[in-house]
Amino acid sequence: MCYKSHLLRQYMSQLNKEFYQLKPVQLGCEVRGVDLKTENRPEVIEKIKEDVTTHRMLIFKDQGTISGERHVEISKWFGELESTFFKHPKSPHPDVFRVSNDKNEGCTGVGRTGWHIDGSFQPAPFAYSLYHMVAVPKEGATSFAPLHEVIDGLDSEKKKEWDRLWMISDRRSGPVHPLIYKHPKTKKEVLCFHLGMTEAFVYDYGTSSERMASYDEFKRIMKDINHEFVKDDKHIQYKHNWEDGDFIISDNLAVGHEATPETQLPRSEVGLRVLHRTTIAGTTPPSKK
């Protein structure tokens, strides 16, 4: 069995070398040797999809400028697009969310309300997020963090409490999601959360012990979640400093993120920042079962 596993690892390693090169970074892998503007081979697409699941985030380097239409084509490798966000007039495609540090070029202030995954307000949060920086400023990184490791680093009492918690984005019509649940593919524990779009927490949802967290409990829980992402930021966070031609595909259910404060610095100070993003509809609602 061990010998077969060794042969399989050798084969997969060789397969990667034939298609592209992977270089592990703090979170995910950098990818070189593939041109996303033209790549359409089914076997390469399948390998990319597998590697996103395995590594959680792939950072494709040296991609030049990818058009909005092609960005959407790449996104469809992973499923149906979900475009619930504001359409900026300069967006290159209706399904591409365009953000910037200049309101005339894109939506501003995006990603600065706290650590989150995308689409926590949906019945099933977005499965993947795909990012492409088309105008790179002098400063304006995006921070990412691995959700399973955040949970794994909890002390026993906090883990016990988080296991009891469910989050609500909109008390009137939003879904109720478990804060901790198992990733639909990897089965590892991950978080359904958004520190800027959570209205309430519920303890023991669906049981006889169900109750709404008090205001003081809510504020403490939000603070506790944020603390787990910032308490040792150099260890848990991967700060991606964008370079020309970067294109990132992330497993949105496995990776939390937040735009750094520098993303909002004015164009006159750091230059123009324009980021294109697409999101893929989720298919599996978070569940404790």
C-alpha positions in Angstrom: 0.0 0.0 0.0 2.8 2.4 0.9 4.6 1.6 -2.4 1.4 2.3 -4.4 1.0 5.6 -2.6 4.6 6.5 -3.4 4.0 5.7 -7.1 0.8 7.8 -7.0 2.7 10.8 -5.5 5.4 10.4 -8.2 2.8 10.3 -10.9 0.9 13.3 -9.6 4.2 15.2 -9.3 5.1 14.4 -12.8 1.6 15.4 -14.0 2.0 18.8 -12.5 5.4 19.3 -14.1 3.9 18.5 -17.5 1.1 21.1 -17.1 2.6 23.7 -14.8 4.9 24.3 -11.8 3.7 24.7 -8.2 5.6 26.6 -5.6 4.2 26.4 -2.0 3.8 29.7 -0.3 2.5 30.5 3.2 -1.1 29.7 2.0 -1.6 27.9 -1.2 0.8 27.7 -4.2 2.2 30.0 -6.8 1.6 28.6 -10.3 3.8 29.2 -13.3 3.9 27.7 -16.7 0.3 28.0 -17.7 -1.4 30.8 -19.7 -4.9 31.3 -18.4 -5.7 33.5 -21.4 -5.6 30.5 -23.8 -5.6 27.3 -21.7 -8.6 25.1 -22.5 -7.3 21.5 -22.3 -9.8 19.5 -20.2 -7.0 17.6 -18.4 -5.3 20.8 -17.3 -8.6 22.3 -16.2 -9.3 19.2 -14.1 -5.9 19.4 -12.6 -6.3 23.0 -11.7 -9.6 22.2 -10.0 -8.0 19.4 -8.0 -5.2 21.6 -6.9 -7.5 24.4 -5.8 -9.2 21.8 -3.5 -5.9 20.4 -2.3 -4.0 23.7 -1.7 -7.0 26.0 -1.2 -5.6 28.9 -3.1 -3.7 29.0 -6.4 -1.8 32.2 -7.4 -1.2 32.3 -11.1 1.8 34.5 -11.9 2.7 36.4 -15.1 -0.8 36.3 -16.7 -0.7 39.8 -18.1 -4.2 41.3 -18.4 -7.1 38.9 -18.6 -10.3 40.3 -20.1 -13.6 40.3 -18.3 -15.0 37.8 -20.8 -12.1 35.4 -20.3 -12.3 35.9 -16.5 -15.9 34.7 -16.7 -14.9 31.7 -18.9 -12.3 30.6 -16.4 -14.8 31.0 -13.6 -17.3 28.7 -15.3 -14.7 25.8 -14.9 -15.9 25.8 -11.3 -19.6 26.1 -11.7 -22.3 28.7 -12.2 -21.5 32.3 -11.5 -23.3 34.2 -8.7 -23.5 37.9 -9.3 -25.2 39.5 -6.4 -23.1 42.6 -6.1 -23.2 46.2 -7.4 -22.5 46.6 -11.2 -20.0 49.4 -11.6 -20.3 51.2 -15.0 -16.7 50.3 -15.8 -17.0 46.6 -15.1 -15.7 44.7 -18.2 -18.6 42.1 -17.8 -21.9 42.0 -15.9 -20.6 39.1 -13.8 -17.3 40.8 -12.9 -17.2 42.8 -9.7 -14.9 45.8 -10.2 -13.3 47.4 -7.1 -10.9 50.3 -6.8 -9.5 53.1 -4.7 -11.1 55.6 -7.2 -14.9 55.6 -7.2 -14.9 56.6 -10.9 -13.0 53.4 -11.7 -14.7 50.8 -9.4 -16.5 50.3 -6.1 -14.6 51.6 -3.1 -14.4 50.5 0.5 -14.8 46.8 -0.5 -13.6 44.2 1.9 -12.9 46.5 4.8 -15.7 45.5 7.2 -13.8 42.6 8.7 -12.6 39.1 8.1 -15.1 37.0 6.1 -15.9 34.5 3.4 -17.9 35.7 0.4 -21.6 35.0 0.3 -22.4 34.1 3.9 -25.8 35.7 3.4 -26.7 33.1 0.7 -28.4 29.8 1.5 -25.1 28.2 0.3 -22.1 30.6 0.5 -20.0 31.0 -2.7 -17.9 28.0 -3.4 -15.0 29.9 -5.1 -13.7 33.4 -5.6 -11.5 34.4 -8.5 -9.5 37.6 -8.4 -7.4 39.5 -11.0 -5.6 42.8 -10.2 -5.7 44.7 -13.5 -4.1 47.9 -12.1 -1.5 47.4 -9.4 -0.9 50.2 -6.9 2.3 50.7 -4.9 0.4 49.5 -1.8 -2.8 47.6 -1.4 -2.4 43.9 -0.3 -5.2 41.4 0.4 -4.8 39.2 3.5 -6.0 35.6 3.5 -6.1 33.0 6.3 -6.8 29.2 6.4 -10.0 28.6 8.2 -9.3 25.0 9.4 -6.1 26.2 11.1 -8.0 29.0 12.8 -10.4 26.5 14.3 -7.6 24.1 15.2 -5.9 26.8 17.2 -8.9 27.5 19.5 -8.7 26.7 23.1 -11.1 24.0 24.3 -13.6 26.4 25.9 -13.8 28.7 22.9 -14.1 25.7 20.5 -17.0 24.3 22.6 -18.8 27.7 22.4 -18.2 28.2 18.7 -19.6 24.7 18.0 -22.9 25.8 19.6 -23.1 29.0 17.6 -25.1 29.8 14.4 -24.8 33.1 12.5 -27.5 35.2 10.9 -26.8 37.9 8.3 -30.3 39.3 8.1 -32.8 38.6 10.9 -35.8 39.3 8.5 -34.9 37.0 5.6 -31.4 35.7 5.9 -30.4 32.0 6.4 -29.1 30.7 9.7 -25.7 29.0 9.3 -23.6 27.1 11.8 -20.4 29.0 12.6 -18.4 25.8 12.4 -19.3 23.1 9.9 -17.5 20.6 7.6 -16.2 21.6 4.2 -18.4 19.8 1.6 -15.4 18.4 -0.2 -12.5 18.0 2.2 -14.7 17.4 5.3 -12.4 19.6 7.4 -13.9 22.0 9.8 -14.3 25.5 8.4 -16.1 28.7 9.3 -19.2 30.4 7.9 -18.7 33.9 9.0 -18.6 37.6 8.0 -17.6 40.1 10.6 -19.2 42.9 8.6 -22.4 41.2 7.7 -23.6 39.4 10.8 -26.6 40.7 12.6 -26.9 38.0 15.3 -25.7 34.7 16.8 -27.9 31.9 18.0 -26.9 29.3 20.5 -28.0 25.7 20.0 -30.2 26.5 17.0 -32.9 24.0 16.3 -32.7 22.4 19.8 -34.7 22.8 23.0 -31.9 25.0 24.3 -32.0 27.5 21.4 -31.6 31.1 22.4 -30.4 34.4 20.8 -27.1 35.7 22.0 -27.4 38.9 24.0 -26.0 42.1 22.6 -23.0 41.9 25.0 -22.4 38.2 24.0 -22.7 39.2 20.3 -20.1 41.9 20.6 -17.7 39.6 22.5 -18.1 36.8 20.0 -17.4 39.1 17.1 -14.3 40.4 19.0 -13.2 36.8 19.7 -13.5 35.8 16.1 -11.4 38.7 14.9 -8.9 38.0 17.6 -8.2 34.5 16.2 -7.2 36.1 12.9 -5.0 38.8 14.2 -3.5 37.4 17.4 -0.5 36.1 15.5 -1.0 37.6 12.1 2.5 36.6 10.7 1.7 32.9 11.5 -2.0 32.6 10.4 -2.3 35.4 7.8 -0.9 35.3 4.2 -0.6 38.9 3.0 -0.6 38.9 -0.8 1.2 41.8 -2.3 -0.2 42.0 -5.8 2.1 42.0 -8.8 1.4 42.6 -12.5 -0.4 39.6 -14.0 -1.5 37.9 -10.8 -4.7 35.9 -11.0 -5.9 34.1 -7.8 -8.4 31.2 -7.6 -9.4 30.5 -4.0 -11.6 27.9 -2.3 -13.9 30.5 -0.6 -15.2 27.9 1.9 -11.7 27.1 3.1 -10.0 30.6 3.1 -11.1 33.8 4.9 -9.9 37.1 3.7 -9.9 40.9 4.3 -8.7 43.8 2.3 -5.8 45.6 4.1 -6.2 49.3 5.1 -3.8 50.3 2.4 -6.3 49.3 -0.3 -8.2 52.5 0.5 -5.3 54.8 0.1 -6.0 57.5 -2.5 -4.9 57.1 -6.1 -2.9 60.3 -5.8 -0.8 58.6 -3.1 -0.3 55.0 -4.3 -1.6 55.0 -7.9 -4.7 53.4 -9.3 -5.9 50.1 -7.8 -8.4 48.0 -9.9 -9.4 44.5 -8.9 -11.8 42.2 -10.8 -13.6 39.4 -8.9 -16.0 36.7 -9.7 -17.8 34.3 -7.4 -19.1 30.8 -8.0 -22.5 29.8 -6.6 -22.4 27.4 -3.7 -24.2 24.1 -4.0 -24.1 22.8 -0.4 -25.6 24.8 2.5 -23.5 24.7 5.6 -24.8 21.9 7.9 -23.9 20.3 11.2 -25.1 16.9 9.8 
